[in-house]
Amino acid sequence: MSRIGKAPIAITAGVTITVSADNVVTVKGPKGELQQAVDRDIIIEQEDGQLLVKRPSDQKRHKALHGLYRSLLNNMVVGVTEGYTIRQELVGVGYRATNTGNTLDLVLGYSHHYVFELPQEIKVTTTADKGKNPTIILESNDKQLIGQVAAKIRSLRTPEPYKGKGIKFVGEVLRRKAGKSASKK
């Protein structure tokens, strides 16, 4: 059996899970509501405050879907209870980030600004403390959506390996290169 798929999902207090007849799982909690359509072959059961994901056979396709849907449902339960936060920092001279509502305005060393309209499900805040790099903080209950938006923001100016300039995740370790002067000695 799949090691991930056979692990039960703990349902915390305040979370309600409903499974419709066409296998659409709805998870409601204090931080919102999420829905996920599950393959019709996968069986979802609730027992003793736990959610169990089962597969009908040992076919390769069923094994793959078993672990996938268990992970997606667990991410939904965690999202509606705790939520997800991603922090990104802008490293570079003159790099700035400001927001008005769900609109993110980025100055990344190009001749123009990047104005980025974020989905309604994501809450964005920006900080610019003196002596520190500007920071973008994204918060949401949908792990997949917040990861996709963070990757899109990072792709506007990926960190380069020589000076490390660009948009990087807080705590991310970049592989650095020595440059031209290192080879002359």
N, C-alpha and C positions, 0 to 999 in steps of 0.2 A: 504494500500500500504506500501511497504518497505520504511522506513524513509530514509535509505541510498540510496536506488535505485532511489527514485523520485527526489533527489537533482540533479540539472543540473551541468555539469562540465564546468567551464569557460575556454574557449580557449584563451590563451594570444597571443599577437602579436608575429609573428615568428614561430608559431606552425601550421603545416598542418596535418590534419587527413583525411585519405582515408579509405573507407570501400569497400572491394572487394565483388564480387557476392557470394562467399562462406563464407562470414562473417568473414574475417580476417581483423582486424583493424591495420593500420600502422600509427604511430605517429612520425613525423619528427620535430626536433627543433634544437636550437643552440648547444645542448650537445649531439646530436646523433639521432639515429632512433631505435624504438622499435616496435615489432609486437606481436599481441595477437590474437589467434583464439577464436572466440566467438561462443557459442552454436547457432545453426541455428534458434531456437525458439525466441531468444532475438532480439529485434528490436533496431537499433541504428540510430538516426537522428541528423542532424546538423541544428540548427536554431539560428539566431541572435548572432553568436559568442559563442554559447553554444552547448554542446554535451548532448543529451538526451538518456537515456537507458530506454526502455519500455518492458513490458512483455505481452504476448498474453492473459493469463488467470490468475486466482487466485489459480492454482494448487500449492501444496506445493513445488514441484520441480522448478516451474517457480519463485516462491517467493524467494527461496534460490539463484537461479542463477542471479536474478535481482540485488540484493545488491552486490553479488560477482563481477560480471562483471563491475558494476559501480565503485567499489573500485579499481579494477585492471586497468581500463582505466584512472581513476584519478591519480593513482600512475605513470602511463606512462607519462601523461601530465606534472606532477610535475618533474619527472625524466629528461625529455628532456629540461626543462626550468631551473630548479635550481640544480638538481642532489641530490644525497644522500651521507652523510658522516657518518661513524661509527668510533668512537675512542675507543680503548681498551688499558688498561694499565696492565703491568706485575708487580705483587706485590710479592716480594720474593728476598732473598739474592742471587746474582749471576744470576738472570734471565736477559736475554738479547734478543734483537730482532734487526736484520739487514736485509737489503734488497738490492738486485742487480737486477734492472729491476722489473720483476713481480715474482721473486723468494724470498720467505721470509724464513730466517734462524732463528730458535728459540732455545734458550738454556733455558730449564725449570727445571733444577735440576735433570734430568735423566742422565744416563751414555752416552747418545748419543744426537746429535742435531736433531731437526725436520726441514727438508727442505720441504717447502710447495710451490708448484707451483700454482700460482693464474691464473684465467681466464684472457683473453686479455681485457675484458670489465671493469676490476677492476684495479684502479691505487692505489698502496700502497706506503706509506712513513713511515719511522720509525724515532723516536726522542729519544735521550738518554741524557737529561740534567742532570748536576751534582746536586745531592740532590733531584732529582725527579725520579719517576718510569719510566722505558722505556715505550714508547707509540707507538702503531700501529694505523695508520690512513688509513682507506679504503675509496675510493671515486668511485662512479659509478652512472650511470643513471638508472640502473635496481634494484629496491628495493628488489625484491625477491632474486636475485642472491647475492647481497651484504649481505643480512641478513643470507643467507645460508652459505656463506663463513665465516662470523663473528662467527656464531654458531659453525662451524667446528673448527675454531682456538681456541675458548673458551673451546671446549670439550677436547683439548689436555691436559689442566691442569685447571679444574674447581676450583673456589675458595673454600677453606675449611673453616668451620665455627669457628675454634678456633683462628687462627692467621690471617685469611683472605688471605693466600698465594694462588696465582694462577692468571689466566687471567680473568680480569673483565672489564665490560664496564665503561667508565668514567662517574662518577655520580651515578653509581649503588650502592645501599645501601644493604650491606650484613647482614644477620641475624647472629649475633655472639653468641657463647655459652661461658659459664663461664669456664668450664674445671674442672679438679679434685680438685684443691685447694679450690674452692668455697663451696663444700659440707662438708668440715671438720670443719667448724666454728660453 
